């Protein structure tokens, strides 16, 4: 059975390590040092690296890790320089000795080439879907990001969502502004504030919880539409227009 452990990095990144008792796959190692320390502490061999996209806080530690484990493949988008084994939609990556491979989904929007990696009951989604939020649009498009989020939202409710940043409380301030009467959201905020007060992560979250509380998955909800109409001075024409306006609003919130 694979375990998933968070390795904190920088101010608010999580590097996810999928491992058994001997081997590990590392997701988006922006910094090598905390990963090297985790692998040494648990006596694990690096079997591979999974890259969701090419931003430096997701790939900055790859070269140092490969210096220690030169045989470890680096899976990811073909146009990310550190990737040694390009993968794309429908392909897979696996940990040696485990029959269950991770399936690759193209989830563009934050970047044009963004990937997510899925196991039954879990998704490693980089900067596409966050707890109570989503990534900014860089060289992708709002249309892409909206479609990627809708695809992730269709996963089973109990799917564990492993995103790569601790942005939850800031995202929840925006979500509360939009849906101040959402009881599930208010309860979630209280629980997550208690976790952060103890220095604990608020992730993974679940698809079901995101569907109930994440405004970027709730653009058709009356409260979200009403808040957008008040902000914009007019009602968005459709779900994509609502999503695009919501993402732009969050950028300046």
C-alpha positions in Angstrom: 0.0 0.0 0.0 1.4 3.4 -1.0 1.6 6.1 1.6 1.5 9.8 0.8 3.6 12.2 2.9 3.8 16.0 2.7 7.2 17.6 2.7 6.9 21.3 3.4 9.1 23.6 1.3 9.5 27.4 1.0 6.8 29.5 2.7 3.8 27.5 1.5 4.7 24.6 -0.9 4.0 21.0 -0.3 6.2 18.4 -2.0 4.2 15.1 -2.0 6.1 11.9 -1.6 4.4 8.6 -2.6 6.3 5.7 -1.0 6.3 2.2 0.4 9.0 1.0 2.7 11.8 1.2 0.1 11.0 3.4 -2.9 9.5 6.8 -3.4 8.0 9.0 -6.1 8.3 12.7 -5.5 5.8 15.2 -6.9 7.0 18.7 -7.9 10.2 19.0 -5.9 10.9 22.7 -6.0 13.6 22.3 -3.4 15.9 19.3 -3.1 17.0 19.7 0.6 13.8 18.8 2.4 13.2 15.9 0.0 16.7 14.5 0.5 16.2 14.8 4.3 12.9 12.9 4.1 14.3 10.2 1.9 17.3 9.7 4.2 15.2 9.7 7.4 12.9 7.0 6.0 15.7 5.1 4.1 14.0 5.5 0.8 15.4 5.3 -2.7 14.1 7.8 -5.2 12.4 5.9 -8.0 11.1 8.8 -9.9 9.9 12.4 -10.0 6.5 13.6 -11.2 6.3 17.2 -12.6 2.9 18.9 -13.1 4.3 22.0 -14.8 7.6 23.9 -15.2 7.4 26.8 -12.6 10.6 27.0 -10.6 9.0 26.3 -7.3 7.9 22.9 -8.7 11.1 21.9 -10.5 14.0 23.7 -8.8 15.2 20.7 -6.8 15.2 18.2 -9.7 18.8 18.6 -10.8 20.1 18.0 -7.3 17.9 15.0 -6.8 19.1 13.5 -10.1 22.7 14.1 -9.0 22.0 11.7 -6.1 19.8 9.3 -8.1 20.7 9.6 -11.8 18.6 6.6 -12.9 15.4 8.1 -11.5 13.1 9.1 -14.4 11.5 12.6 -14.4 8.0 12.4 -15.7 6.2 15.5 -16.9 5.3 17.8 -19.9 7.5 17.3 -22.9 8.6 21.0 -23.0 9.8 21.2 -19.4 13.6 21.1 -19.6 14.3 18.8 -16.6 11.8 16.1 -17.8 13.5 12.9 -19.0 10.4 10.9 -19.7 7.7 13.0 -21.3 4.1 12.0 -20.6 0.7 13.3 -21.7 -3.0 12.6 -21.5 -3.8 9.0 -20.9 -0.2 7.8 -20.3 1.1 6.5 -16.9 3.9 6.5 -14.4 4.5 3.9 -11.7 6.5 3.0 -8.6 8.6 -0.1 -9.0 7.0 -3.2 -7.5 3.5 -1.7 -7.6 1.0 -2.8 -10.1 -1.1 0.4 -9.7 0.2 3.1 -12.0 -0.7 6.8 -11.9 -2.7 7.9 -14.8 -1.8 11.2 -16.5 -4.4 13.8 -17.2 -3.8 17.0 -19.2 -5.3 19.8 -16.9 -4.2 23.0 -18.7 -5.1 26.5 -17.6 -2.7 27.6 -15.0 -0.1 26.8 -17.6 -0.8 25.5 -21.1 1.0 22.2 -20.5 -0.1 21.5 -16.9 -0.6 17.8 -16.0 -2.3 16.0 -13.1 -1.5 12.5 -11.8 -4.3 10.1 -10.6 -4.5 7.0 -8.5 -7.8 5.5 -7.5 -9.1 7.8 -4.8 -6.4 10.4 -5.2 -5.3 13.2 -7.6 -2.0 15.2 -7.5 -3.1 18.3 -9.3 -0.3 20.8 -8.9 -1.6 24.4 -9.2 -4.8 23.6 -11.0 -7.2 23.0 -8.1 -6.4 24.3 -4.6 -8.3 23.9 -1.4 -11.1 26.4 -1.8 -9.5 28.0 -4.8 -7.6 27.4 -8.1 -4.4 28.6 -9.8 -3.9 31.8 -11.6 -3.9 31.8 -15.4 -0.4 32.2 -16.7 0.2 31.0 -20.3 -3.0 28.9 -20.3 -6.5 30.3 -20.8 -9.6 30.7 -18.5 -11.4 28.4 -20.9 -8.8 25.7 -20.3 -8.7 26.2 -16.6 -12.5 26.1 -16.3 -12.7 22.9 -18.3 -9.9 21.3 -16.2 -11.6 22.2 -13.0 -14.9 20.8 -14.3 -13.1 17.5 -15.2 -11.6 17.2 -11.7 -14.9 18.1 -10.1 -16.5 15.1 -11.8 -14.2 12.7 -9.8 -15.8 10.7 -7.0 -16.6 12.8 -3.9 -14.1 10.9 -1.7 -11.1 11.5 -4.0 -8.3 13.0 -2.0 -7.0 16.2 -3.6 -3.2 16.8 -3.2 -2.5 20.3 -4.3 0.9 22.0 -3.9 0.3 25.2 -1.9 -1.0 26.1 1.5 -3.3 28.9 0.2 -6.4 27.6 2.0 -7.1 30.4 4.5 -6.6 33.2 2.0 -8.8 31.3 -0.5 -11.5 30.9 2.2 -11.6 34.6 2.9 -12.6 35.1 -0.7 -15.1 32.2 -0.6 -16.8 33.6 2.5 -17.1 37.0 0.8 -19.1 35.3 -2.0 -21.1 32.8 0.1 -21.3 34.2 3.7 -24.2 31.9 4.5 -22.7 28.7 3.3 -22.8 26.6 6.5 -20.4 23.9 5.1 -17.9 26.6 4.2 -18.1 28.3 7.6 -17.6 25.0 9.3 -14.6 24.2 7.0 -13.1 27.6 7.7 -13.2 27.0 11.5 -11.7 23.6 11.2 -8.9 24.7 8.8 -8.1 27.7 11.0 -7.6 25.3 13.9 -5.3 23.1 11.9 -3.1 26.0 10.8 -3.0 27.3 14.4 -1.4 23.9 15.3 1.0 24.2 12.3 -0.8 21.4 10.5 -1.6 21.2 6.8 -5.2 21.8 5.5 -4.6 19.4 2.6 -5.3 17.0 1.2 -8.9 18.0 0.8 -11.6 16.0 -1.1 -13.5 16.6 -4.3 -16.8 16.4 -2.4 -15.7 19.2 0.0 -14.5 21.3 -2.8 -17.8 20.9 -4.6 -19.6 22.3 -1.6 -17.2 25.1 -0.7 -14.9 26.1 -3.6 -16.3 29.1 -5.5 -14.5 28.1 -8.7 -16.5 24.9 -8.8 -19.7 26.8 -7.8 -20.0 29.5 -10.5 -23.6 28.4 -11.2 -24.7 28.8 -7.5 -27.1 31.7 -7.0 -25.1 33.3 -4.2 -21.9 33.3 -6.3 -23.7 34.6 -9.4 -25.3 37.4 -7.3 -22.0 38.4 -5.8 -20.5 38.6 -9.3 -23.4 40.6 -10.6 -23.0 43.1 -7.8 -19.2 43.3 -8.4 -19.5 43.6 -12.2 -22.6 45.7 -12.4 -24.2 43.0 -14.6 -24.9 39.3 -14.6 -22.3 37.1 -16.4 -23.6 35.7 -19.6 -22.8 32.0 -18.8 -20.7 29.7 -16.6 -17.4 30.5 -18.5 -17.9 34.2 -18.3 -18.7 33.8 -14.6 -15.6 31.7 -14.0 -13.4 34.2 -15.9 -14.7 37.2 -14.0 -14.3 35.3 -10.7 -10.7 34.4 -11.4 -9.9 38.0 -12.3 -11.7 39.2 -9.1 -9.7 36.9 -7.0 -6.5 38.3 -8.5 -7.2 41.7 -7.0 -9.2 40.6 -3.9 
